[in-house]
Amino acid sequence: MRKHARVRVALAGILLPVLSAFLGLVSGEVTAENGRPPRATDLQLVRKRLLDGLLKSPNSRRARSAAKSQRADGSWPDVDYEDRTRSGWKTYRHLSHLLDMACAYKSSTSPNAGDR
């Protein structure tokens, strides 16, 4: 496995649980230690920190490449959409492409900010 692929898998191992926890907080399924839902300010702080980290240094080159190679139906030729394995999920590349494009679109430091 190439180095950047290992980094991507490691990132998925970190990012996906964080996003899952964040979504749980937003939906009210997760409660604080006192048994009450977290305050809105807590959720705003978590959201800000998560977005700041993601938007800090987007990879505009990968975002442009993903946008150019995306098919009309929204799929990518380098993603195995038939993969049904439970570990090493190959369709993660689809989410990776979306994340690259979303970060490059939203980040003010990206040359692709606001591109459609």
C-alpha positions in Angstrom: 0.0 0.0 0.0 1.4 3.4 -0.9 2.2 5.9 1.8 -0.6 8.4 1.0 -3.1 5.5 0.9 -2.0 4.4 4.4 -2.4 8.0 5.6 -5.9 8.1 4.1 -6.9 4.9 5.8 -5.5 6.2 9.1 -7.5 9.5 8.6 -10.6 7.5 7.9 -10.0 5.6 11.2 -10.0 9.0 13.0 -12.3 11.1 11.0 -15.2 8.7 10.6 -15.6 8.1 14.4 -15.3 11.9 15.0 -18.0 12.6 12.5 -20.2 9.9 13.9 -19.8 11.3 17.4 -20.6 14.8 16.1 -23.7 13.6 14.3 -24.8 11.9 17.5 -24.3 15.1 19.4 -26.3 17.1 16.8 -29.1 14.6 16.8 -29.3 14.6 20.6 -28.5 10.9 20.9 -25.4 11.6 23.0 -25.7 13.2 26.4 -23.2 14.8 28.7 -22.0 13.1 31.9 -24.8 14.7 33.8 -27.4 13.0 31.6 -28.5 16.1 29.9 -27.9 17.0 26.2 -24.9 19.2 25.6 -25.5 22.9 25.3 -25.7 24.5 21.9 -22.5 26.4 22.6 -20.7 23.1 23.2 -21.9 21.8 19.9 -20.9 25.0 18.1 -17.4 24.7 19.6 -17.1 21.1 18.4 -18.3 22.1 15.0 -16.0 25.0 14.7 -12.9 23.0 15.7 -13.8 20.2 13.3 -14.3 22.5 10.4 -11.2 24.6 11.2 -9.1 21.5 11.1 -10.7 20.3 7.8 -10.5 23.7 6.1 -7.0 24.6 7.3 -5.1 23.2 4.4 -7.3 21.7 1.7 -5.6 19.8 -1.1 -6.8 21.8 -4.1 -4.8 19.6 -6.6 -6.7 16.5 -5.5 -10.0 18.4 -5.5 -9.5 19.5 -9.1 -8.4 16.0 -10.1 -11.5 14.5 -8.5 -13.8 17.1 -10.1 -12.4 16.4 -13.6 -12.6 12.7 -13.3 -16.1 12.5 -11.8 -18.6 10.9 -14.2 -22.0 12.4 -15.0 -23.7 10.1 -12.6 -21.5 11.3 -9.7 -19.3 8.2 -9.6 -15.5 7.9 -10.1 -13.7 5.4 -12.3 -11.1 4.6 -9.5 -13.8 3.5 -7.0 -14.9 -0.1 -6.7 -18.6 0.4 -6.1 -19.2 -3.4 -6.0 -17.0 -3.8 -2.9 -18.8 -5.4 0.0 -15.9 -6.1 2.3 -16.3 -5.1 6.0 -12.7 -4.0 6.4 -10.5 -2.0 4.0 -13.7 -0.6 2.5 -12.7 0.4 -1.0 -15.6 2.7 -1.6 -14.1 5.0 1.0 -12.3 6.7 -2.0 -15.7 8.1 -3.0 -16.0 9.9 0.4 -12.4 11.0 0.2 -13.1 12.6 -3.2 -16.2 14.4 -1.8 -14.3 15.6 1.2 -11.4 17.0 -0.9 -13.8 18.8 -3.2 -16.0 20.2 -0.3 -12.9 21.4 1.6 -11.4 23.1 -1.4 -14.8 24.7 -2.2 -15.4 26.0 1.3 -11.9 27.0 2.4 -11.0 30.6 2.0 -7.3 29.6 1.5 -8.1 27.5 -1.5 -7.7 28.7 -5.1 -10.9 26.7 -5.7 -13.0 28.4 -3.1 -16.5 28.9 -4.4 -15.8 27.0 -7.7 -18.7 25.1 -9.1 
